[in-house]
Amino acid sequence: MACFLFNEAAVSLLKITADELDVDDPNWIESYLNENLCSRRVIFVIKIDAYNLAPKFSSRFTVSNYLGDDINMLI
């Protein structure tokens, strides 16, 4: 499953803006994402539309909201 994040959801998850991602060292972003996202639990609200359903069955979803990483908040 692949998720695409835009605007507020991306900033909430990454804790940095798109402008801050624009750096000269391309390896910086890979290191940053590995250090901050690997092995991390996240809770998303995703948008499912006709693109995700038959006959295409795409497993790429747009995140409409990032809810955090505390599973207990869902109870």
C-alpha positions as CSV (number, residue, x, y, z in Angstrom):
1,M,0.0,0.0,0.0
2,A,1.4,3.4,-0.9
3,C,0.0,6.6,0.5
4,F,0.5,10.1,-0.9
5,L,0.5,13.0,1.6
6,F,-0.2,16.6,0.8
7,N,-0.2,19.9,2.7
8,E,-1.2,19.7,6.4
9,A,-1.0,15.9,6.6
10,A,2.6,15.9,5.3
11,V,3.7,18.7,7.6
12,S,2.0,17.0,10.6
13,L,3.7,13.7,9.9
14,L,7.2,14.9,8.9
15,K,7.3,18.0,11.2
16,I,8.9,20.0,8.4
17,T,7.5,21.9,5.5
18,A,8.0,21.3,1.8
19,D,10.3,24.3,1.6
20,E,12.5,22.7,4.3
21,L,12.8,19.5,2.3
22,D,14.4,21.4,-0.6
23,V,18.1,21.0,0.2
24,D,21.2,20.5,-2.0
25,D,22.2,17.1,-0.6
26,P,19.8,14.5,-2.0
27,N,20.9,11.9,0.6
28,W,19.7,14.2,3.4
29,I,16.0,13.5,2.6
30,E,16.6,9.7,2.6
31,S,18.4,9.9,5.9
32,Y,15.7,12.1,7.4
33,L,12.8,9.9,6.3
34,N,14.6,6.7,7.4
35,E,15.4,8.2,10.9
36,N,11.9,9.6,11.4
37,L,9.5,7.2,9.7
38,C,11.0,3.7,9.7
39,S,9.4,1.4,12.2
40,R,7.0,4.1,13.2
41,R,3.3,3.5,13.6
42,V,1.1,6.0,11.9
43,I,-2.7,6.5,11.6
44,F,-4.1,7.9,8.4
45,V,-7.6,8.7,7.1
46,I,-7.4,7.7,3.4
47,K,-9.5,8.7,0.4
48,I,-10.8,5.7,-1.6
49,D,-12.4,6.5,-5.0
50,A,-13.1,4.8,-8.3
51,Y,-9.4,4.7,-9.1
52,N,-8.9,2.3,-6.2
53,L,-11.8,0.1,-7.1
54,A,-12.4,-2.4,-9.9
55,P,-11.2,-2.7,-12.6
56,K,-8.0,-0.9,-11.6
57,F,-7.6,-1.9,-8.0
58,S,-4.9,0.6,-7.3
59,S,-3.2,0.3,-3.9
60,R,-2.1,3.9,-4.0
61,F,-4.2,6.1,-1.7
62,T,-4.4,9.8,-0.9
63,V,-4.1,10.6,2.7
64,S,-6.8,13.1,3.7
65,N,-5.8,13.4,7.4
66,Y,-2.9,12.3,9.6
67,L,-4.3,11.4,13.0
68,G,-1.0,10.7,14.8
69,D,0.6,7.5,16.1
70,D,-1.3,6.7,19.3
71,I,-3.5,3.7,18.6
72,N,-5.4,4.3,21.9
73,M,-6.9,7.5,20.5
74,L,-9.0,5.3,18.2
75,I,-10.8,3.6,21.0
